[in-house]
Amino acid sequence: EITHRFFIDDMEETLDKTYESVVDIIKEKGSIKLDSLLNIYIHSKFKMIVDDEEVVYQYIGHEIEEDAVWIYTEAKNFDDEGEIVITNSAMIEIFPKQTNIVHFDFNGSIKSLRLFIENESGMIQFRED
């Protein structure tokens, strides 16, 4: 499972400006429109490549928690013991100072990346060569 957490007001502004569509995440919680926008957006901004092959993942849904929206996606059948290149450019086009923190947990070993406008991609490796 891949989870993404964003502040609601920031995500609303991002979706509004990106898709020229007024979005109220609280009022539209669970709607087809909101799920569709979140799905399209996250797929356009988050990528994983393992050993030179892009990982296919599916949008599962979203959840509201206080001032945040959680977006859930799931990738199946990929080898996470190889070299993993992660690109996360979410919100950077709207908020140039945006920093995206990525935590990757493999069998209890956690590695993290800090991604931002000058460095939207990073590499994690669990396998010892």
C-alpha positions in Angstrom: 0.0 0.0 0.0 1.2 3.5 -0.8 -0.3 6.4 1.2 0.0 10.1 0.5 -0.9 12.8 3.0 -1.7 16.4 2.1 -3.2 19.3 3.9 -6.8 19.7 2.7 -6.5 23.4 1.8 -3.3 22.9 -0.1 -4.8 20.0 -2.1 -8.0 22.0 -2.9 -5.9 24.9 -4.2 -3.7 22.5 -6.2 -6.7 20.7 -7.8 -8.5 24.1 -8.4 -5.5 25.5 -10.3 -4.5 22.3 -12.0 -7.9 21.3 -13.3 -9.7 24.7 -13.2 -12.4 23.0 -11.2 -13.6 24.3 -7.8 -13.1 21.5 -5.3 -14.3 21.3 -1.7 -12.8 18.1 -0.3 -14.9 18.0 2.9 -18.2 18.5 1.0 -17.2 16.2 -1.9 -15.8 13.4 0.3 -16.3 10.1 -1.3 -17.7 11.5 -4.5 -16.8 10.1 -7.9 -15.6 13.6 -9.0 -13.2 13.9 -6.1 -11.9 10.3 -6.5 -11.4 10.9 -10.2 -9.4 14.1 -9.7 -7.3 12.7 -6.9 -6.6 9.6 -9.0 -5.6 11.5 -12.1 -3.5 13.9 -10.0 -1.6 11.4 -8.0 -0.8 9.3 -11.1 0.6 12.4 -12.8 2.9 13.3 -9.9 4.0 10.1 -8.3 6.1 7.4 -10.1 8.1 4.4 -8.9 10.6 2.6 -11.1 12.1 -0.7 -10.0 15.1 -2.0 -11.9 14.2 0.2 -14.9 10.5 -0.7 -15.0 7.7 1.6 -14.0 5.6 0.1 -11.2 1.9 0.1 -12.0 -0.3 1.0 -9.1 -4.1 1.5 -8.6 -6.0 4.2 -6.8 -7.9 2.7 -3.8 -9.5 5.8 -2.4 -9.2 8.7 0.0 -9.9 9.5 3.7 -10.3 12.7 5.6 -8.5 13.1 8.9 -8.7 16.4 10.7 -7.0 18.9 8.3 -5.5 16.3 6.0 -6.6 14.2 3.1 -5.0 10.7 2.8 -4.8 9.2 -0.7 -4.4 5.4 -0.8 -2.9 3.6 -3.7 -1.7 0.0 -4.1 1.1 -1.6 -6.1 1.1 -5.4 -6.6 3.7 -7.8 -7.7 6.8 -5.8 -7.8 10.3 -6.6 -6.5 11.1 -4.1 -3.9 14.5 -5.6 -3.2 16.0 -3.8 -6.3 16.9 -0.2 -7.0 13.8 1.9 -6.5 13.6 5.3 -8.1 10.8 7.4 -6.7 9.5 10.7 -8.3 7.1 12.8 -6.3 6.4 16.2 -7.7 3.0 16.7 -6.0 2.0 20.3 -5.4 5.4 21.6 -6.5 3.9 23.4 -9.5 1.6 25.4 -7.2 3.9 25.6 -4.1 7.5 26.0 -5.3 8.8 25.6 -1.8 6.9 22.3 -1.3 8.9 19.4 0.1 7.7 15.8 -0.3 8.9 13.3 2.3 8.8 9.7 1.1 9.3 6.8 3.6 9.8 3.3 2.2 9.5 0.3 4.6 10.8 -3.0 3.5 10.8 -5.8 6.1 11.1 -3.3 8.9 13.9 -1.4 7.3 12.8 2.2 6.6 14.5 4.5 4.2 13.4 8.1 3.5 13.8 10.6 0.7 13.2 14.4 0.8 12.1 15.5 -2.6 11.6 19.1 -3.8 11.6 21.4 -6.9 15.3 21.0 -7.6 15.2 17.2 -6.8 11.9 15.6 -7.6 13.3 12.1 -7.8 15.5 9.9 -5.5 16.8 6.4 -5.3 16.4 3.8 -2.6 18.2 0.5 -2.5 17.6 -2.4 -0.1 19.5 -5.1 -1.9 23.1 -5.5 -1.3 25.2 -6.0 -4.5 
